[in-house]
Amino acid sequence: MTKISKSLVEIRISVKDTGIGMNELDVKNLFSSYFKSSDPVSKLMNTRSNGIGLNLCKRIMRGLQGDLEVISQKGKGSTFTLSLKTDVAD
């Protein structure tokens, strides 16, 4: 949690994996509607994906004045971070 002002904080939740990671093109397009990776290994793992889940998650977070971000490195894994600003209770 990071204090932004006297009455506002930002909560950040990160989830990190050590999976196959993503290339730069996939990271750039990951939150686009109907995006599916062109990586052959990813295609084998996600045969039932329709490409809308992460787009919807990012839109929901932005609607809540938050965000959803990803940092990934091919062959090393990915870190997804949710951030949300909220008022501090008295």
C-alpha positions as a Markdown table, in Angstrom:
| # | Residue | x | y | z |
|---|---|---|---|---|
| 1 | Met | 0.0 | 0.0 | 0.0 |
| 2 | Thr | 1.3 | 3.4 | -1.0 |
| 3 | Lys | 0.0 | 6.6 | 0.6 |
| 4 | Ile | -0.8 | 9.1 | -2.2 |
| 5 | Ser | -2.2 | 11.9 | 0.0 |
| 6 | Lys | -3.6 | 12.3 | 3.4 |
| 7 | Ser | -6.9 | 10.6 | 2.4 |
| 8 | Leu | -5.9 | 8.4 | -0.6 |
| 9 | Val | -3.9 | 5.2 | -0.8 |
| 10 | Glu | -3.0 | 2.9 | -3.7 |
| 11 | Ile | -3.2 | -0.8 | -3.1 |
| 12 | Arg | -1.1 | -3.0 | -5.4 |
| 13 | Ile | -1.4 | -6.8 | -5.7 |
| 14 | Ser | 1.1 | -8.7 | -7.8 |
| 15 | Val | 1.1 | -12.3 | -8.9 |
| 16 | Lys | 4.3 | -13.7 | -10.3 |
| 17 | Asp | 4.9 | -17.0 | -12.1 |
| 18 | Thr | 7.9 | -18.7 | -13.5 |
| 19 | Gly | 6.2 | -20.0 | -16.6 |
| 20 | Ile | 7.1 | -19.6 | -20.3 |
| 21 | Gly | 6.8 | -15.8 | -20.3 |
| 22 | Met | 5.7 | -13.7 | -23.3 |
| 23 | Asn | 7.5 | -12.0 | -26.1 |
| 24 | Glu | 7.3 | -8.2 | -26.5 |
| 25 | Leu | 4.6 | -8.3 | -29.2 |
| 26 | Asp | 2.3 | -10.4 | -27.0 |
| 27 | Val | 2.9 | -8.2 | -24.0 |
| 28 | Lys | 2.0 | -5.1 | -26.1 |
| 29 | Asn | -1.2 | -6.7 | -27.3 |
| 30 | Leu | -2.2 | -8.8 | -24.3 |
| 31 | Phe | -5.1 | -6.6 | -23.2 |
| 32 | Ser | -6.5 | -6.0 | -26.7 |
| 33 | Ser | -9.9 | -7.5 | -27.5 |
| 34 | Tyr | -9.8 | -11.0 | -28.9 |
| 35 | Phe | -6.0 | -11.1 | -28.8 |
| 36 | Lys | -4.4 | -14.6 | -29.0 |
| 37 | Ser | -0.7 | -15.2 | -28.9 |
| 38 | Ser | 1.1 | -16.2 | -32.1 |
| 39 | Asp | 3.6 | -18.2 | -30.0 |
| 40 | Pro | 3.3 | -21.9 | -30.9 |
| 41 | Val | 3.8 | -23.1 | -27.2 |
| 42 | Ser | 1.1 | -20.6 | -26.0 |
| 43 | Lys | -1.3 | -21.8 | -28.7 |
| 44 | Leu | -0.9 | -25.4 | -27.5 |
| 45 | Met | -1.6 | -24.4 | -23.9 |
| 46 | Asn | -4.6 | -22.1 | -24.6 |
| 47 | Thr | -6.6 | -24.0 | -27.2 |
| 48 | Arg | -9.9 | -22.8 | -25.7 |
| 49 | Ser | -9.1 | -19.1 | -25.2 |
| 50 | Asn | -11.4 | -16.6 | -26.8 |
| 51 | Gly | -9.1 | -13.6 | -26.1 |
| 52 | Ile | -11.5 | -11.4 | -24.1 |
| 53 | Gly | -10.8 | -12.2 | -20.4 |
| 54 | Leu | -7.8 | -9.9 | -19.8 |
| 55 | Asn | -9.3 | -7.1 | -21.8 |
| 56 | Leu | -12.4 | -7.3 | -19.6 |
| 57 | Cys | -10.3 | -7.3 | -16.5 |
| 58 | Lys | -8.4 | -4.2 | -17.5 |
| 59 | Arg | -11.6 | -2.4 | -18.4 |
| 60 | Ile | -13.1 | -3.2 | -15.0 |
| 61 | Met | -10.0 | -2.0 | -13.2 |
| 62 | Arg | -9.9 | 1.2 | -15.2 |
| 63 | Gly | -13.6 | 1.7 | -14.4 |
| 64 | Leu | -12.7 | 1.5 | -10.7 |
| 65 | Gln | -9.9 | 4.1 | -11.3 |
| 66 | Gly | -7.3 | 1.3 | -11.1 |
| 67 | Asp | -5.2 | -0.6 | -13.6 |
| 68 | Leu | -3.9 | -4.0 | -14.6 |
| 69 | Glu | -0.4 | -4.3 | -15.9 |
| 70 | Val | 2.0 | -7.1 | -16.9 |
| 71 | Ile | 5.8 | -7.4 | -17.1 |
| 72 | Ser | 7.0 | -10.5 | -18.8 |
| 73 | Gln | 10.2 | -12.0 | -20.1 |
| 74 | Lys | 10.2 | -14.9 | -22.6 |
| 75 | Gly | 11.4 | -18.0 | -20.9 |
| 76 | Lys | 11.4 | -16.5 | -17.4 |
| 77 | Gly | 7.8 | -15.8 | -16.5 |
| 78 | Ser | 5.3 | -13.0 | -16.0 |
| 79 | Thr | 4.2 | -10.6 | -13.2 |
| 80 | Phe | 0.6 | -9.3 | -13.3 |
| 81 | Thr | -0.1 | -6.3 | -11.0 |
| 82 | Leu | -3.5 | -4.9 | -10.0 |
| 83 | Ser | -3.6 | -1.4 | -8.6 |
| 84 | Leu | -6.5 | 0.4 | -7.1 |
| 85 | Lys | -6.8 | 3.8 | -5.4 |
| 86 | Thr | -9.1 | 4.1 | -2.4 |
| 87 | Asp | -9.9 | 6.6 | 0.3 |
| 88 | Val | -8.5 | 6.1 | 3.7 |
| 89 | Ala | -11.1 | 5.4 | 6.4 |
| 90 | Asp | -11.0 | 7.7 | 9.5 |
